[in-house]
Amino acid sequence: MGDNNSQKIAHFKPLEYSQIPGWENDNHLQALNALLWSAKRTKEKPYKTKRLKVDASALNSILLKMLETDFDGFNSKQAARNFFEKNFKPHLITSNGSTDKATDSFSGFVTAYFEPEVDASKVQTDKYKYPILKRPADLVAINDDERPASIGKTFFFARKLSKTNTNRFETFPNRQQIETGALDKQGLEIYWFESKIDIFFIHIQGSARLILKNEQGDNVIERISYDGKSGHEFTPIGKILIERGEIEREEITMQSIREWLLTHSDQADALMHENESFIFFQKIDHPEPKLGPVAASGVPLTPNRSLAIDHKLQTFGAPIFISTKNPVGTDEKPFQKLMVAQDTGSAIVGSARGDLFIGTGEEAAKIAGAVKHPADFIILLPKKASSTAHSDYEVV
């Protein structure tokens, strides 16, 4: 830390709660209920401090105390607000030279995501031809110390080689290589789909609610969630379509991208292959079916309260207030809500960059696809940790 090779990646500016736009009008009880899921997870598997050095130990201590609390005392919005103000100190996150799409008036940028609802089959048929894959046994997470020079610095997953090989790891196959047979005949297929485009968007969202038919012809719901990636960087194909003049920048949405792929079937595969990142999935038994999918942090997502962050930088379970000047969905007021860092994604890169979880299904998809908002990220640091925290965070 702090040597000549260090790069400052964020600055934390202390604030008072009275300086947070919309803080007093938020429903803090909803945020507290979302945070409670992280508290339950922490008891089983404590969260770890990441590169921004948000103290996971101090955060975990607060979360564990939540489980010892009589929650009848948190049966009002005001009581929940008091809990956050008593235990946390707000800090505005500003980035230095990151990929955040910040503006002069906002320090960061938010998009949104949803849980797709898609027809699927457990067996391959003439209709359901294209598979979702489970994680291969030789795909492993790697850190900076383990990564060989032959693998790019942006890779945090790789193929683990046999013990007899002089190299420990190699780059895993990319999307095009996998879709043209690199992992065939390994028994990795867990569900089959009618459309490659559906699969592509499931990869982007990182989860899905699947509608299957049982032997009686009745609908059965099963869910899948993220379980690792090939390691390649995420490439947004919407940006490529804009650069090629296929879709105007102001018209780019998830729906317009899908429509382009459907109407350009002869070019769709090639375009999707330009996003080399390939996602693997697992079937999950959901603890609370009415909530969203189980996320990377091990908790079910809460619509409009769960936030996907850059997990290389941010600590799971951290409360983060998102403030924009733009509304989300049918709301007329700007989106100003306390969220909880509970998920991550390939496209989320930077300390002031996030993805709002909207919900499940087609309506959530329409809302999520239109969110591209400059925003402020105000992280609530545990008071004991924030009192001694440095305002500049560096990473080697």
Secondary structure, DSSP 8 states (H G I E B T S, - for coil): --STT-EEEEEEEE--GGGSTTGGGS-HHHHHHHHHHHHHHHHHS-----TT---HHHHHHHHHHHHTS-GGGG-SHHHHHHHHHHHEEEEEEEESS-S----SS-SEEEEEEEE-EEE-BSS--SS--EEEEB--TTEEE--TTT--TTS-TT--EEEE--TTSSSSEE----HHHIIIIITTTS--EEEEES-HHHHHHHHHHTEEEEEEE-TTS-EEEEEEEEEEE-------HHHHHHHTTSS-GGG--HHHHHHHHHH-HHHHHHHHHTS---EEEEEE--S-TTS--B-TTSSB--TTTEEEE-TTTS-TT-EEEEEESS--TT-SS--EEEEEEEEE-TT--STTEEEEEEEESHHHHHHHHT-EEEEEEEEEEEHHHHTT--SEEEE-
